[in-house]
């Protein structure tokens, strides 16, 4: 699932993003060289911090097990401070 963050509120400034995910959620983060690193949360909650620029590709998360996952995101710049919450409900058919 892609997280479509409201980063347009930061104008053309970079935003510092704080991403908090629960256990069993995998996050794809940029590696700084144009690629991506996948980080799998194996604790009760995991935090990630990165800088995002307007027009960057969306962050994405994945889960392997059914369940309800709550993802908290905070992004800040000199222009704005935004909090977002994403609820991911995964079910098998």
C-alpha positions as CSV (number, residue, x, y, z in Angstrom):
1,X,0.0,0.0,0.0
2,X,1.3,3.5,-0.9
3,X,1.1,6.3,1.7
4,X,0.1,9.4,-0.2
5,X,1.4,12.0,2.2
6,X,0.1,15.6,2.1
7,X,3.6,17.0,1.4
8,X,2.2,19.7,-0.9
9,X,1.6,21.8,2.2
10,X,5.4,22.3,2.5
11,X,5.7,24.2,-0.8
12,X,9.1,23.6,-2.2
13,X,10.8,23.0,1.1
14,X,12.1,19.6,2.2
15,X,10.0,18.0,5.0
16,X,11.4,15.8,7.8
17,X,9.1,12.8,8.0
18,X,8.7,10.7,11.2
19,X,7.0,7.4,10.4
20,X,5.8,5.0,13.1
21,X,4.6,1.5,12.2
22,X,3.5,-1.5,14.3
23,X,5.1,-4.9,14.4
24,X,5.0,-7.0,11.2
25,X,4.9,-4.0,8.8
26,X,7.5,-3.7,6.1
27,X,8.4,-0.2,5.0
28,X,10.2,0.7,1.7
29,X,12.4,3.7,2.4
30,X,14.6,5.6,-0.1
31,X,18.3,4.6,0.2
32,X,19.7,8.0,-1.0
33,X,21.1,6.5,-4.2
34,X,17.8,6.4,-6.1
35,X,16.9,2.9,-4.9
36,X,14.9,1.7,-1.9
37,X,15.6,-0.2,1.3
38,X,13.0,-2.5,2.9
39,X,12.8,-2.5,6.6
40,X,10.7,-5.1,8.5
41,X,9.5,-4.0,11.9
42,X,10.1,-6.9,14.4
43,X,9.4,-4.9,17.6
44,X,6.1,-3.7,19.1
45,X,6.5,-0.4,17.2
46,X,9.3,0.9,14.9
47,X,10.2,4.5,14.0
48,X,11.8,5.8,10.9
49,X,13.0,9.4,10.1
50,X,13.7,10.6,6.6
51,X,13.7,13.8,4.5
52,X,11.1,14.0,1.7
53,X,11.0,16.5,-1.2
54,X,7.9,17.6,-3.1
55,X,7.4,15.2,-6.0
56,X,9.2,12.2,-4.4
57,X,7.7,8.8,-5.0
58,X,5.1,7.8,-2.3
59,X,6.3,5.7,0.7
60,X,5.0,2.2,0.7
61,X,4.2,-0.4,3.3
62,X,3.4,-4.0,3.2
63,X,2.1,-6.7,5.6
64,X,2.1,-10.5,5.4
65,X,-0.6,-11.3,7.9
66,X,-4.2,-10.3,8.1
67,X,-5.0,-7.7,10.8
68,X,-5.5,-4.1,11.5
69,X,-2.4,-1.9,11.4
70,X,-2.3,1.8,12.5
71,X,0.5,3.9,10.9
72,X,1.3,7.3,12.3
73,X,3.1,9.9,10.2
74,X,4.3,13.4,11.1
75,X,6.0,15.7,8.6
76,X,7.4,19.1,9.3
77,X,9.1,22.0,7.5
78,X,9.4,25.7,8.0
79,X,6.1,26.0,6.1
80,X,3.9,23.5,7.9
81,X,3.5,20.7,10.5
82,X,1.2,17.9,9.5
83,X,0.1,14.7,11.3
84,X,-1.5,11.9,9.4
85,X,-2.8,8.5,10.4
86,X,-3.4,5.6,8.1
87,X,-5.4,2.5,9.0
88,X,-4.6,-0.6,7.0
89,X,-6.9,-3.5,7.3
90,X,-5.6,-6.7,5.7
91,X,-7.8,-9.7,5.1
92,X,-7.5,-12.9,3.1
93,X,-10.3,-14.0,0.8
